[in-house]
Amino acid sequence: MQGKNLLLVISGSIAAYKSLLLIRLLRQSGATVHAVLTAGGARFVTREALAGLTGQRVHDDLWAAEAEIGHIRLARLPDAVVVAPASADLLAKMAHGLADDLASTILLATRAPILVAPAMNPAMWQHPATQANMALLRARGVAVVGPGEGAMAEPESGPGRLAEAEEMHAAIAALLAPAGPLTGRHALVTSGPTHEPIDPVRYIANRSSGKQGHAIAAALAALGARVTLVSGPVTQPTPKGVMLRPVETARDMLAACEAALPADVFVAAAAVADWRVASEATQKLKKTPGAAAPTLTMALNPDILATLSKHTQRPRLVVGFAAETETVVQHALDKRQRKGCDWIVANDVSGDVMGGDLNTIHLISAEGVEDWPRLPKQDVAARLAARIAKEFS
């Protein structure tokens, strides 16, 4: 974002403190940030805090702006306009073309791309009026990040939480990236292993390095997608422009995936543990001389691929992975039918694939089986991302 001018509109929400964290990230990325504060936003953050973090004058009055530089100049200034947090009231004004304060006037007059990060009570977010307004805005090309789901300021829980600063930062980076075939699409990718605890110091895991899943996330971002990467414990660096949500267990991974919805495409590249210990020990299991080894009772983990394939917010394209050691294609064909996904990426992991740099892929879809040559994992990712882009073209 080096050299980019951004206009950040802050409306009324207790989550407005996250806008201060966002400003810091944007400035670290080399962007210049100009802040516009609504009357509601001023209830939660101060002009002084915004001025100190942006290094710019804060604008909060339509008539003062008219006397000094004019709202049209503010509307023409930025490379993008970001509304974070975006209240239900401001979203309604945007949807219906109302312009009764500086923020709504700029939003009506700007020609720059707009990203909104909604934040409100779950009942307000789920109200048909708000959902209709969001449908209008999306149809006009307004980009949206969030909201997330979880505990609210009130003693309630549900959808409506403002996206985290890092997630908003990644969405802005995607918005400003050169247009690609997946621009405007949200891709959700899982990567790496999961760690299923036995006791506070031991866990069950597998040999997945996360190289393939991270490469897929990077390849989708390179084609313009906004990418959320849900990854188990790995040492791979987070790809540029990708929002990382680190997790440990399969249950954590499922929760993070559901919180990231809606998405246009879901690529389940993680090597999720099929089982976990039914009852995790709260203290380290001790080895007693002469005593038998402890018996571990196992329980099934949630099936993330099947769950998202049948989800009420099912992504348009769901891509699963099948890591097999024998009869690879047949097992993958069966898995595609059983899970309800659109494609399966099947690979033979009987050799050095898990943790290695090469992969041999069979892409299975309703059209049949495509046998790919042995390729570096980055090339597999690029080829898969191109096939996904073709599906959406």
C-alpha positions, -999 to 999 in steps of 0.1 A, spaced: 0 0 0 30 22 -3 20 57 -15 -17 51 -14 -41 77 0 -69 62 21 -100 79 36 -112 62 68 -147 69 79 -154 60 115 -191 58 125 -207 50 159 -198 17 175 -180 6 206 -157 -14 184 -143 19 169 -111 14 189 -102 -12 163 -100 16 137 -70 30 157 -53 -3 154 -61 -4 116 -46 31 111 -13 19 127 -12 -11 103 -20 10 73 7 35 81 32 7 86 23 -4 51 32 30 37 -3 44 32 -14 79 41 -47 79 61 -72 107 63 -99 103 89 -136 114 88 -154 111 121 -192 110 123 -211 123 153 -216 87 165 -180 78 160 -169 108 181 -187 92 211 -161 64 210 -128 78 196 -114 113 198 -103 137 171 -70 140 190 -63 103 189 -70 101 152 -49 131 144 -20 117 164 -21 84 147 -28 96 111 -5 127 113 -33 145 94 -62 168 102 -94 150 112 -126 160 93 -159 158 112 -181 188 100 -197 191 66 -199 229 67 -164 234 80 -152 211 52 -171 232 27 -155 264 40 -120 250 39 -114 223 12 -149 210 3 -164 176 5 -159 170 -32 -121 174 -28 -122 149 1 -142 125 -20 -117 128 -49 -86 126 -27 -84 88 -18 -74 57 -37 -101 40 -16 -127 48 11 -129 25 41 -159 27 65 -148 10 97 -169 5 118 -199 9 95 -230 13 116 -265 2 105 -275 38 102 -246 47 79 -251 16 58 -288 26 53 -277 61 42 -253 47 17 -279 22 3 -305 50 -2 -283 79 -12 -288 100 18 -263 128 24 -269 148 56 -234 149 71 -198 149 59 -193 111 59 -225 103 39 -219 132 15 -184 120 7 -196 84 3 -222 96 -22 -198 118 -41 -167 96 -43 -156 76 -73 -131 56 -54 -137 19 -44 -154 15 -11 -149 -11 16 -173 -14 45 -167 -32 78 -202 -36 95 -204 -36 133 -237 -37 152 -259 -58 175 -268 -92 161 -305 -84 159 -297 -52 139 -274 -71 115 -299 -99 109 -329 -75 104 -343 -77 69 -338 -40 64 -301 -43 70 -297 -74 49 -316 -56 20 -293 -26 24 -262 -49 22 -276 -66 -9 -280 -32 -26 -245 -21 -16 -229 -54 -28 -248 -52 -61 -233 -17 -66 -198 -31 -61 -191 -21 -25 -167 -45 -9 -175 -60 25 -153 -74 53 -170 -92 82 -189 -90 104 -176 -118 126 -195 -138 152 -190 -139 189 -196 -121 222 -208 -85 219 -206 -55 243 -241 -63 254 -246 -97 272 -254 -113 238 -235 -133 212 -240 -136 174 -230 -121 141 -222 -84 141 -187 -81 155 -164 -57 137 -136 -76 118 -102 -76 134 -77 -49 123 -55 -74 105 -85 -88 86 -96 -53 75 -60 -45 65 -59 -76 43 -92 -67 27 -79 -32 19 -48 -47 4 -70 -69 -18 -92 -40 -28 -62 -19 -39 -44 -48 -57 -44 -47 -95 -76 -63 -108 -73 -100 -114 -98 -127 -124 -107 -133 -87 -110 -96 -77 -141 -92 -55 -141 -129 -45 -136 -142 -10 -115 -174 -8 -113 -194 24 -84 -218 27 -73 -243 54 -37 -254 58 -13 -274 79 -20 -301 105 -41 -299 136 -28 -307 171 -51 -327 193 -40 -325 229 -35 -356 251 -24 -337 281 -8 -303 287 25 -313 270 16 -340 245 -6 -340 214 -16 -361 183 -5 -346 150 6 -355 115 35 -346 92 17 -318 72 40 -288 67 13 -264 54 34 -257 23 6 -267 -1 -22 -249 17 -1 -217 21 9 -218 -15 -28 -220 -26 -37 -191 -4 -8 -170 -20 -19 -181 -55 -55 -171 -50 -44 -137 -35 -22 -131 -65 -53 -135 -87 -71 -107 -68 -91 -128 -42 -95 -117 -6 -81 -147 12 -88 -159 47 -62 -186 57 -72 -208 86 -40 -227 95 -29 -252 121 6 -249 137 32 -245 109 64 -226 104 54 -213 70 54 -175 66 20 -159 61 15 -151 24 14 -114 15 -20 -99 15 -36 -129 32 -56 -128 65 -43 -155 88 -64 -171 115 -42 -195 134 -58 -225 152 -47 -257 169 -74 -283 170 -100 -295 144 -128 -280 165 -109 -246 165 -105 -249 127 -142 -256 121 -152 -226 143 -128 -203 125 -140 -214 90 -177 -209 100 -168 -174 114 -151 -165 81 -183 -172 60 -197 -161 36 -170 -171 10 -171 -177 -27 -147 -206 -27 -135 -229 1 -103 -250 -4 -98 -275 24 -61 -282 21 -54 -288 58 -45 -323 71 -71 -324 98 -68 -351 125 -97 -375 121 -97 -384 159 -89 -367 192 -85 -380 227 -120 -382 241 -110 -368 275 -78 -346 276 -58 -350 308 -56 -318 328 -22 -328 342 8 -344 325 4 -382 323 32 -397 344 51 -429 336 50 -451 367 77 -479 369 61 -513 363 27 -498 353 11 -504 319 9 -476 294 -22 -455 296 -51 -463 273 -64 -435 252 -100 -435 243 -106 -417 210 -134 -396 197 -142 -385 161 -134 -349 152 -159 -328 133 -158 -332 95 -149 -297 83 -152 -304 45 -186 -322 49 -199 -295 72 -191 -266 48 -203 -286 18 -238 -288 35 -237 -254 52 -265 -229 49 -238 -204 37 -221 -230 15 -195 -214 -8 -203 -216 -45 -172 -238 -50 -160 -263 -24 -127 -280 -30 -115 -309 -8 -81 -327 -5 -76 -364 -3 -42 -375 10 -40 -412 2 -14 -440 4 -31 -465 -19 -58 -466 -47 -56 -428 -46 -81 -420 -74 -108 -445 -63 -106 -433 -26 -109 -397 -38 -139 -404 -61 -157 -420 -31 -147 -391 -8 -162 -365 -33 -195 -383 -32 -195 -388 6 -185 -353 15 -207 -335 -10 -179 -312 -23 -175 -300 -59 -138 -310 -65 -113 -333 -48 -76 -327 -51 -62 -362 -46 -25 -369 -40 -4 -399 -30 14 -392 3 30 -426 6 64 -410 -2 79 -376 8 49 -354 -2 40 -344 34 67 -319 43 83 -321 8 83 -296 -20 67 -317 -48 32 -331 -53 14 -353 -79 -22 -343 -82 -54 -359 -96 -82 -333 -98 -116 -349 -96 -148 -332 -105 -182 -339 -120 -165 -338 -154 -141 -366 -146 -104 -370 -135 -75 -348 -145 -41 -363 -140 -15 -336 -134 23 -342 -137 46 -342 -107 50 -305 -99 65 -282 -72 38 -273 -47 39 -236 -58 31 -247 -94 3 -270 -82 -12 -240 -63 -9 -217 -93 -26 -243 -116 -54 -249 -91 -60 -211 -86 -62 -207 -124 -88 -235 -126 -108 -218 -98 -106 -185 -116 -118 -202 -148 -148 -216 -129 -158 -181 -118 -152 -164 -152 
